[in-house]
Amino acid sequence: MADHEDYLPGEAPAAHKTTHQDGGADEVNIEGLTGITSYMAAHILLPTVHQDAPALILTHKGDASAHHAKYTDAAAVAALYAALPSFHACVNAEQTDVTGDATPFDITGAFWTEIVDHLGNFNEGVFTAPISGLYLFTSNLLLSGLEAAHDYGQLQLVTSNRTYLLLGANMGAMHYSGYLYNVATLLADMDEGDTAYLCLTVIDGAKTVDIRIVTYFSGALIQC
């Protein structure tokens, strides 16, 4: 190896690669060269959302309170449920001989007791929707006085938009010692101000069918 002022004869030259790295005294600059480095080739494949991450994070951070409050704020959740109408009521006195001879009987009147009437929209068997939406209704109906001649009977939920069949059956064949118990549930679309109530009709026999006190009617808004 030829003599040089930077080293003594017979010695290997000192390592100097660091001088060509970022910040070194003789830093290598690729400005003006064509193509991209291997690091850039890998990074460019990442999605735009990654490249824009700082801006997205700042935006999300700024909206965090509004974005998450309604799910984490107990008071906000309580207020949401407090605004949802619901009711649960029961018949407080037996209604005797209301149908059986094809007479339709609207199960409405002062014989209903309101166990729960959140927002006060249930009155004597009639529910009035204060908000347009999808409502879940349930009826628990106990009948007595049924006879073999009562070969058909039906329970309907009558709403302003349409009438739903909750029960349709040969009650004369289904009853046990004159008693029949039925539970029905359905979803009904209602507009603001629409009403809903139960109606019972039993045919082809005598007017001997009774509605017993173990009869319930309930409903709640589940989607608006």
C-alpha positions, 0 to 999 in steps of 0.5 A: 500500500502506498504511503499517505499522510493519513496513515503510517506505512503498513497500517490499514486506513481508518474506517470513514463510512460514518462521514458519508451517513446522515449528518456526516462531514461528507454526507452522501446526497441523492438529490437529483438522482433518478429512481427511489431508495429501497426505503422509499419503495417500501413506504410508498406502498403504504395507504394514503391514510398512513401518510395523512395520519398526523392530520387525522389524529389531530382531527379525531382528537379535536372531536373526541368529546363530541364523538364519544360523550354519548357512549361514555357519559352516563347522564347522556345515556340516562337522558336518552332512555328517559325520552323513550315512551313505554307502558305496561298495564293489566286488566284489574276487573274481569270483563264477562260475556264480552264476545262469543257470538261474533261480537268484536270487543275492543279491550279498552276502558277504565278496567286497565291499571297502569303498572308503568306508563313512562311519559304518560301515553297509555290511557284506558287500554289505548296507547298513543305514540308520541314519537314516530318509530318502530314499537314492540308490543306484547299481549298476555291474554287470559280467557274463560267461558269458552265452549266447544261451539266457539270454533274460531276466535281472534285477537288483534292489535288495532293501530292507525296504520294497520291491524295485526292478527296476534292470535287466530285459532279454533278456541273451542278445541284449544281451551281447557275447561273453558280457559285459554291463555295466549302470549303474543309479541310483534313490531309495529310501525307507528307515526306520531299521534297513532293509536294502538289497542287490543280487540277480541272476537270469538264466533259461532257460539254464545256470548259467554267469553270472559277476559280475566284479570291475568291479562296484560298489554305492554309496549315500548319504542325501540327505534325512531 
